[in-house]
Amino acid sequence: FFSLGFNAEGSINFRSILYLPEDIPQALRNGNIEKGEGGLKLYVRKVLISENFDLLPRYLSTFVKGVVDSDDLPLNVNRENLQESKVIRIIQKKLTRKIIELMKKLSDEDIQERKEKTEEKDEDDEKPEEPAKKKGLWMNFYKKFAPSIKLGVVEDDANRQKLAKLLRFKSSKFSKKDEWVTLDDYIGRMKPWQKEIYYFPGEKLKNLKSSHFMQVFNDKDIEVLYFTDPADEYMVNHLYNYESKPFRAITKEGIKFGDEDEDLLKRRDKAYKAKFKPLTKFLKNTYGDAVTQVSVSTRCGEAPAVVSSTQWGHSANMERMMKAQAFYHGRDEKEAEAPKVFEINPRHPFITTLLSLCPPEDEEDAKDFVVAPSTLDAAWMLHDVALLNSGFSISNWQSFSSRMTRVLKSQFGVESLELEDEIEVPVEDDVPPDMDDPSGMGINMEDFNMDAMNMGSSDEL
């Protein structure tokens, strides 16, 4: 796909030829990110020392191939001592830097290609033809090896910010097949008051686009990065920020926007909390440990409620991935579960109706108040719908099934779920099969091509 040859001169001298592959190695296709065979070959004074020497960090060694020849390494030293050599460490650092510089060059060419493509739309078509240049090199490579680059962001502290410049994402403004966004692109389009890089982790792009979490961002014309690669959330937990801009998941609680009147928000929030205090208390008592808290929210859009995560907790996407790890030893289910915050929409008719059906705030009045079973079912169904719409899964399927059964029973006006007696089958006389019925098993002479059969017999004669 692409090769790089160079001579390193200075305190340590060595020569190297490195190759970036066009196809994904089979080990990476199988999810094996450990250092494999067939990496860099090490020569000392043109004498082969090792077919696969540890000269690159894990995230590069799984796909970068090449040879390295140095005159500054001893020949009569075993592999273990050679691995700890100061010369080897310097070679490792320089090789890593050169590979990142090569990827950065390809990435910059991709950015320039996109700019030229945009400018060409405004230019006259009549211009001298230029020699054909192969385009799209970086994106062809990135689509195949993006998880390895993101692994580098996780593991390589020294080169983390350099690798971050190579990343590409889909976003709420650029989500078509060939549209990709760099972090620099995103920062260049941020609102003047925006201080954070917003991202939305999930499994499928179409589900993220239609999520209730996106409504308030679409209304405010705020761009959101879509994190659909399983490696994205692991990566961002180590990247923290880019160009002094922290990352913020829109599925976490406490999202605030800098374009709003803080004083008005505080007064409105205080009024909503006072009005819906009986409902938030009732819902927390009803849900118990299923949620960590119930709060009034103004970012639900048209949804009656959403389920978010606490600021330092797992997202719904991370919870799903952690639960899917097959070889997780000694796992406690609670470790994988995200602390959930149930956010209600104070303007939605479901919520205002539920407020009128819940116990009053005054304890004396609440003693004689009896909550109807239908109210409890409605509260739990509100929870289940918000849970699913927010990307979580329902843990107690039996309770969910029972509630849905009661709803269907009420909807159909069924008083009892007792099964009816078996149907009475009339006694029938034995009747021979109808030979004219095409669905029957009888033989129909019309199914045979008699002319063809007669011709075949004539040929034999």
C-alpha positions as CSV (number, residue, x, y, z in Angstrom):
1,F,0.0,0.0,0.0
2,F,2.7,2.5,1.1
3,S,6.4,2.3,1.9
4,L,8.9,4.4,3.7
5,G,12.7,4.1,3.5
6,F,15.0,6.3,5.5
7,N,18.5,6.5,7.1
8,A,18.6,7.7,10.7
9,E,21.9,9.5,11.5
10,G,23.0,11.0,14.8
11,S,24.0,9.4,18.0
12,I,22.5,6.2,16.7
13,N,22.7,5.2,13.0
14,F,20.4,2.7,11.3
15,R,18.6,2.1,8.0
16,S,15.0,1.1,7.6
17,I,12.3,0.2,5.1
18,L,8.7,0.2,6.5
19,Y,5.5,-0.9,4.8
20,L,1.9,0.0,5.5
21,P,-0.3,-2.9,4.2
22,E,-3.3,-2.6,1.9
23,D,-5.2,-5.5,3.5
24,I,-6.0,-6.2,7.1
25,P,-3.8,-9.1,8.5
26,Q,-5.8,-12.2,9.4
27,A,-4.9,-11.8,13.1
28,L,-6.5,-8.4,13.3
29,R,-9.6,-9.7,11.4
30,N,-10.0,-12.2,14.2
31,G,-9.7,-9.5,16.9
32,N,-6.2,-10.5,18.0
33,I,-4.4,-7.2,18.9
34,E,-1.3,-8.9,20.4
35,K,2.0,-8.7,18.7
36,G,2.2,-11.4,16.0
37,E,4.7,-13.0,13.7
38,G,6.1,-11.4,10.6
39,G,6.7,-7.9,12.0
40,L,10.0,-6.0,11.7
41,K,13.2,-8.0,10.8
42,L,16.3,-6.8,12.7
43,Y,19.7,-6.9,11.1
44,V,23.0,-5.9,12.7
45,R,25.7,-5.1,10.1
46,K,23.6,-6.9,7.5
47,V,23.4,-10.0,9.6
48,L,19.9,-11.2,10.4
49,I,19.4,-11.2,14.2
50,S,15.6,-11.8,14.4
51,E,12.7,-12.4,12.0
52,N,10.3,-10.6,14.3
53,F,12.0,-8.3,16.8
54,D,10.0,-6.1,19.2
55,L,10.7,-2.7,17.7
56,L,7.2,-1.1,17.6
57,P,4.4,-0.5,20.1
58,R,1.6,-3.0,20.1
59,Y,-0.9,-0.9,18.1
60,L,1.6,-0.6,15.2
61,S,3.4,-4.0,15.4
62,T,0.2,-5.8,14.4
63,F,0.2,-4.5,10.8
64,V,3.4,-2.6,10.0
65,K,6.0,-4.7,8.2
66,G,9.6,-3.9,7.3
67,V,13.4,-4.3,8.0
68,V,15.8,-2.4,10.2
69,D,19.6,-2.6,9.9
70,S,21.9,-1.0,12.5
71,D,25.7,-0.8,12.9
72,D,25.6,0.3,16.5
73,L,24.2,-2.9,18.0
74,P,26.5,-5.8,19.2
75,L,26.4,-9.1,17.4
76,N,27.3,-11.3,20.4
77,V,24.4,-10.4,22.7
78,N,21.3,-12.6,23.3
79,R,17.9,-11.3,22.4
80,E,16.8,-10.6,26.0
81,N,19.7,-8.3,26.7
82,L,19.4,-6.7,23.3
83,Q,15.8,-5.9,24.0
84,E,16.8,-3.9,27.1
85,S,19.5,-2.0,25.2
86,K,19.4,1.8,25.2
87,V,20.1,1.7,21.4
88,I,17.0,-0.4,20.8
89,R,14.8,2.1,22.8
90,I,16.1,4.9,20.7
91,I,15.4,3.0,17.5
92,Q,11.9,2.1,18.7
93,K,11.1,5.8,19.4
94,K,12.4,7.0,16.0
95,L,10.5,4.2,14.1
96,T,7.3,5.1,15.9
97,R,7.7,8.8,15.1
98,K,8.4,8.1,11.4
99,I,5.3,5.9,11.0
100,I,3.1,8.5,12.7
101,E,4.6,11.2,10.4
102,L,3.8,9.0,7.4
103,M,0.2,8.6,8.5
104,K,0.0,12.3,9.2
105,K,1.2,13.1,5.7
106,L,-1.5,10.8,4.2
107,S,-4.1,12.4,6.5
108,D,-3.0,15.9,5.4
109,E,-3.3,14.9,1.8
110,D,-6.8,13.7,2.4
111,I,-7.7,17.0,4.0
112,Q,-6.3,18.9,1.0
113,E,-8.2,16.7,-1.4
114,R,-11.4,17.5,0.3
115,K,-10.7,21.2,0.1
116,E,-9.8,21.0,-3.6
117,K,-13.0,19.0,-4.3
118,T,-15.0,21.8,-2.7
119,E,-13.2,24.5,-4.6
120,E,-13.6,22.7,-7.9
121,K,-17.4,23.2,-7.7
122,D,-16.9,26.9,-8.1
123,E,-14.2,26.8,-10.9
124,D,-14.6,26.6,-14.6
125,D,-14.5,23.2,-16.1
126,E,-12.3,24.3,-19.0
127,K,-8.8,23.9,-17.6
128,P,-5.8,21.9,-18.7
129,E,-5.8,18.2,-17.8
130,E,-3.4,17.2,-15.0
131,P,-1.8,13.8,-14.6
132,A,-4.1,11.4,-12.7
133,K,-3.4,11.2,-9.0
134,K,-4.5,8.4,-6.9
135,K,-6.9,9.8,-4.3
136,G,-8.5,8.5,-1.1
137,L,-5.4,6.7,0.1
138,W,-5.8,7.8,3.7
139,M,-9.5,6.9,4.0
140,N,-9.0,3.5,2.4
141,F,-6.3,2.8,5.0
142,Y,-8.2,4.4,7.9
143,K,-11.4,2.5,7.4
144,K,-9.4,-0.7,7.8
145,F,-7.0,0.2,10.6
146,A,-8.9,2.8,12.6
147,P,-9.2,0.5,15.7
148,S,-5.4,0.2,15.8
149,I,-4.9,3.9,15.7
150,K,-7.5,4.3,18.5
151,L,-5.6,1.7,20.5
152,G,-2.6,3.9,20.1
153,V,-4.5,6.8,21.6
154,V,-5.2,4.6,24.6
155,E,-1.7,3.2,25.1
156,D,0.8,5.8,23.7
157,D,0.9,8.7,26.1
158,A,3.7,10.5,24.2
159,N,2.0,10.5,20.8
160,R,-1.6,10.7,21.9
161,Q,-2.4,14.1,20.6
162,K,-0.6,13.4,17.3
163,L,-2.7,10.3,16.8
164,A,-5.9,12.2,17.7
165,K,-5.3,14.4,14.6
166,L,-5.6,11.3,12.4
167,L,-9.1,10.3,13.7
168,R,-12.2,10.6,11.5
169,F,-15.8,10.4,12.7
170,K,-19.4,10.7,11.4
171,S,-21.3,13.6,12.9
172,S,-24.8,15.0,13.1
173,K,-23.9,17.4,10.2
174,F,-21.8,15.0,8.1
175,S,-23.1,11.5,8.1
176,K,-23.2,10.4,4.5
177,K,-21.2,7.5,3.2
178,D,-18.1,9.5,2.1
179,E,-18.4,12.3,4.7
180,W,-16.0,12.3,7.6
181,V,-15.1,14.8,10.3
182,T,-11.7,15.5,11.9
183,L,-11.5,16.9,15.5
184,D,-10.0,20.0,14.0
185,D,-13.0,20.3,11.7
186,Y,-15.4,20.0,14.6
187,I,-13.6,22.6,16.7
188,G,-13.6,25.0,13.8
189,R,-17.4,24.8,13.7
190,M,-18.1,25.0,17.4
191,K,-20.4,27.7,18.7
192,P,-18.7,30.8,20.2
193,W,-20.0,29.8,23.7
194,Q,-19.4,26.1,23.3
195,K,-16.7,24.8,25.6
196,E,-17.0,21.0,25.1
197,I,-16.8,18.5,22.3
198,Y,-20.1,16.6,22.3
199,Y,-20.3,13.0,21.3
200,F,-23.0,10.3,21.2
201,P,-21.8,6.7,21.7
202,G,-24.0,3.9,20.2
203,E,-24.2,0.9,18.0
204,K,-26.0,2.0,14.9
205,L,-25.9,5.4,13.1
206,K,-29.6,5.4,12.3
207,N,-30.6,4.9,15.9
208,L,-28.4,7.7,17.1
209,K,-29.8,10.1,14.5
210,S,-33.4,9.5,15.7
211,S,-32.7,9.5,19.4
212,H,-34.5,11.8,21.8
213,F,-31.1,12.9,23.1
214,M,-30.3,14.5,19.7
215,Q,-33.4,16.8,19.6
216,V,-32.2,19.6,21.7
217,F,-28.8,19.6,19.9
218,N,-30.5,19.7,16.5
219,D,-32.8,22.5,17.6
220,K,-29.7,24.5,18.7
221,D,-27.7,23.6,15.6
222,I,-24.9,22.0,17.7
223,E,-22.8,19.4,16.0
224,V,-22.4,16.0,17.7
225,L,-19.8,13.4,16.9
226,Y,-21.2,9.9,16.5
227,F,-19.1,7.2,18.2
228,T,-20.2,3.9,16.6
229,D,-16.9,2.1,16.7
230,P,-16.6,-0.1,19.8
231,A,-13.1,1.3,20.4
232,D,-14.3,5.0,20.5
233,E,-15.5,5.1,24.1
234,Y,-12.4,3.3,25.4
235,M,-10.3,5.8,23.5
236,V,-12.1,8.9,24.7
237,N,-11.7,7.7,28.3
238,H,-7.9,8.2,27.8
239,L,-8.0,11.2,25.4
240,Y,-9.9,13.4,27.9
241,N,-9.6,16.5,25.8
242,Y,-8.4,17.8,22.5
243,E,-6.9,21.3,22.0
244,S,-8.0,22.1,25.6
245,K,-11.6,21.1,24.7
246,P,-13.0,18.3,27.0
247,F,-15.1,15.6,25.6
248,R,-18.7,15.2,26.8
249,A,-21.2,12.4,26.2
250,I,-24.7,13.8,25.5
251,T,-26.2,10.8,27.3
252,K,-24.7,11.9,30.6
253,E,-26.6,14.0,33.1
254,G,-25.9,17.7,33.7
255,I,-25.7,18.9,30.1
256,K,-25.8,22.7,30.0
257,F,-25.5,25.2,27.2
258,G,-23.8,28.6,27.3
259,D,-26.4,30.4,25.2
260,E,-29.1,30.3,27.9
261,D,-30.0,32.8,30.6
262,E,-28.6,31.2,33.7
263,D,-30.8,33.2,36.1
264,L,-33.9,32.3,34.2
265,L,-32.9,28.6,34.1
266,K,-32.3,28.5,37.9
267,R,-35.7,30.1,38.6
268,R,-37.5,27.8,36.2
269,D,-35.7,24.7,37.5
270,K,-36.6,25.7,41.1
271,A,-40.3,26.1,40.1
272,Y,-40.4,22.7,38.2
273,K,-38.7,20.9,41.1
274,A,-41.3,22.3,43.6
275,K,-44.2,21.4,41.3
276,F,-43.1,17.9,40.5
277,K,-41.6,17.0,43.9
278,P,-44.5,14.6,44.7
279,L,-44.0,12.8,41.4
280,T,-40.2,12.5,41.6
281,K,-40.5,11.1,45.2
282,F,-43.2,8.7,44.1
283,L,-41.3,7.5,41.1
284,K,-38.0,7.0,43.1
285,N,-39.9,4.9,45.7
286,T,-41.6,2.9,42.9
287,Y,-38.4,2.2,40.9
288,G,-36.2,1.6,43.9
289,D,-32.7,0.5,42.9
290,A,-33.5,0.5,39.2
291,V,-32.5,4.2,39.1
292,T,-30.1,6.2,41.2
293,Q,-32.3,9.4,41.1
294,V,-35.3,11.0,39.4
295,S,-35.0,14.5,38.2
296,V,-36.9,17.1,36.2
297,S,-35.2,17.8,32.9
298,T,-35.7,20.3,30.1
299,R,-33.7,18.4,27.4
300,C,-36.1,15.6,26.8
301,G,-37.5,17.2,23.6
302,E,-40.8,15.6,22.8
303,A,-40.2,12.5,24.9
304,P,-42.0,12.1,28.2
305,A,-38.7,10.9,29.8
306,V,-35.2,9.8,29.1
307,V,-32.7,7.7,31.1
308,S,-29.2,9.1,31.3
309,S,-26.0,8.1,33.1
310,T,-24.3,9.8,35.9
311,Q,-21.4,12.0,35.0
312,W,-18.7,9.4,35.9
313,G,-20.8,6.3,35.1
314,H,-20.9,4.0,32.1
315,S,-23.0,4.9,29.1
316,A,-25.7,2.6,27.8
317,N,-23.3,1.7,25.0
318,M,-20.5,0.8,27.4
319,E,-22.8,-1.2,29.6
320,R,-23.8,-3.2,26.5
321,M,-20.2,-3.9,25.5
322,M,-19.1,-4.8,29.1
323,K,-21.9,-7.3,29.4
324,A,-21.0,-8.8,26.0
325,Q,-17.4,-9.7,27.1
326,A,-17.4,-13.5,27.0
327,F,-14.2,-14.1,29.0
328,Y,-14.8,-11.6,31.8
329,H,-13.7,-13.6,35.0
330,G,-15.4,-13.1,38.3
331,R,-17.7,-10.4,37.0
332,D,-20.3,-8.8,39.2
333,E,-23.4,-7.7,37.2
334,K,-23.5,-4.4,39.2
335,E,-20.0,-3.5,37.9
336,A,-21.2,-3.6,34.3
337,E,-24.4,-1.7,34.9
338,A,-24.5,2.1,34.5
339,P,-25.9,4.2,37.3
340,K,-29.2,5.5,35.8
341,V,-30.8,8.9,36.1
342,F,-34.5,9.0,35.2
343,E,-35.2,12.5,33.7
344,I,-38.8,13.5,33.3
345,N,-40.2,16.1,30.9
346,P,-42.3,18.6,32.9
347,R,-44.2,19.7,29.8
348,H,-45.3,16.3,28.5
349,P,-48.9,15.4,29.0
350,F,-48.0,11.9,30.3
351,I,-46.0,13.4,33.1
352,T,-48.5,16.0,34.1
353,T,-51.2,13.4,34.1
354,L,-49.1,11.0,36.2
355,L,-48.5,13.9,38.7
356,S,-52.3,14.1,39.3
357,L,-52.4,10.4,40.0
358,C,-49.5,10.1,42.5
359,P,-49.7,10.6,46.3
360,P,-49.6,14.2,47.5
361,E,-46.4,15.6,49.1
362,D,-48.0,16.1,52.5
363,E,-47.4,12.9,54.6
364,E,-50.8,13.2,56.4
365,D,-52.7,13.4,53.2
366,A,-50.6,10.6,51.6
367,K,-51.5,8.1,54.4
368,D,-55.0,7.6,53.1
369,F,-54.0,7.8,49.4
370,V,-54.2,4.6,47.5
371,V,-52.3,4.3,44.3
372,A,-54.2,2.5,41.6
373,P,-52.6,-0.6,40.1
374,S,-53.0,1.0,36.6
375,T,-51.0,4.0,37.8
376,L,-48.1,1.7,38.9
377,D,-48.2,0.0,35.6
378,A,-48.2,3.3,33.8
379,A,-45.2,4.5,35.8
380,W,-43.2,1.3,35.0
381,M,-44.1,1.4,31.4
382,L,-42.9,5.0,31.2
383,H,-39.7,3.7,32.7
384,D,-39.3,0.8,30.3
385,V,-40.0,2.9,27.2
386,A,-37.5,5.6,28.3
387,L,-35.0,2.8,29.1
388,L,-35.2,1.3,25.6
389,N,-35.3,4.7,23.8
390,S,-32.1,5.6,25.7
391,G,-30.2,2.6,24.6
392,F,-30.5,0.4,27.7
393,S,-31.9,-3.1,27.9
394,I,-34.7,-4.3,30.2
395,S,-33.3,-6.5,32.9
396,N,-36.5,-7.8,34.4
397,W,-38.3,-9.3,31.5
398,Q,-40.9,-11.2,33.6
399,S,-42.2,-8.0,35.1
400,F,-42.2,-6.3,31.8
401,S,-44.1,-9.2,30.2
402,S,-46.7,-9.2,33.0
403,R,-47.3,-5.5,32.7
404,M,-47.8,-5.8,28.9
405,T,-50.2,-8.7,29.4
406,R,-52.3,-6.6,31.7
407,V,-52.3,-3.7,29.2
408,L,-53.4,-6.1,26.4
409,K,-56.1,-7.6,28.7
410,S,-57.5,-4.1,29.3
411,Q,-57.2,-3.1,25.7
412,F,-59.1,-6.1,24.4
413,G,-61.7,-6.0,27.3
414,V,-60.8,-9.6,28.3
415,E,-62.0,-10.4,31.8
416,S,-60.2,-13.7,32.3
417,L,-57.0,-15.3,30.8
418,E,-58.2,-18.8,31.2
419,L,-57.8,-20.9,28.1
420,E,-60.9,-22.2,26.4
421,D,-61.7,-25.9,26.0
422,E,-60.2,-27.8,23.1
423,I,-62.2,-27.5,20.0
424,E,-64.6,-30.3,19.3
425,V,-63.7,-32.1,16.1
426,P,-66.6,-33.7,14.2
427,V,-66.3,-37.4,13.1
428,E,-65.5,-37.6,9.4
429,D,-65.8,-40.6,7.1
430,D,-62.8,-41.8,5.2
431,V,-62.8,-40.2,1.7
432,P,-60.4,-41.2,-1.1
433,P,-58.1,-38.3,-2.2
434,D,-59.2,-36.1,-5.0
435,M,-57.0,-37.0,-8.0
436,D,-57.8,-33.6,-9.6
437,D,-56.6,-31.6,-6.6
438,P,-53.1,-30.2,-7.5
439,S,-52.2,-30.0,-3.8
440,G,-52.8,-33.8,-3.4
441,M,-50.3,-36.5,-3.6
442,G,-52.0,-38.4,-6.4
443,I,-50.5,-38.8,-9.9
444,N,-51.9,-36.7,-12.7
445,M,-51.1,-37.8,-16.3
446,E,-51.1,-34.2,-17.3
447,D,-47.9,-33.7,-15.3
448,F,-46.1,-35.9,-17.8
449,N,-44.9,-34.7,-21.3
450,M,-46.1,-37.7,-23.3
451,D,-44.7,-36.4,-26.6
452,A,-41.2,-36.2,-25.2
453,M,-41.5,-39.7,-23.8
454,N,-42.6,-41.1,-27.1
455,M,-39.7,-39.4,-29.0
456,G,-37.3,-40.8,-26.5
457,S,-38.6,-44.3,-27.1
458,S,-38.3,-43.8,-30.9
459,D,-34.6,-42.7,-30.5
460,E,-33.9,-45.9,-28.6
461,L,-35.4,-47.9,-31.4
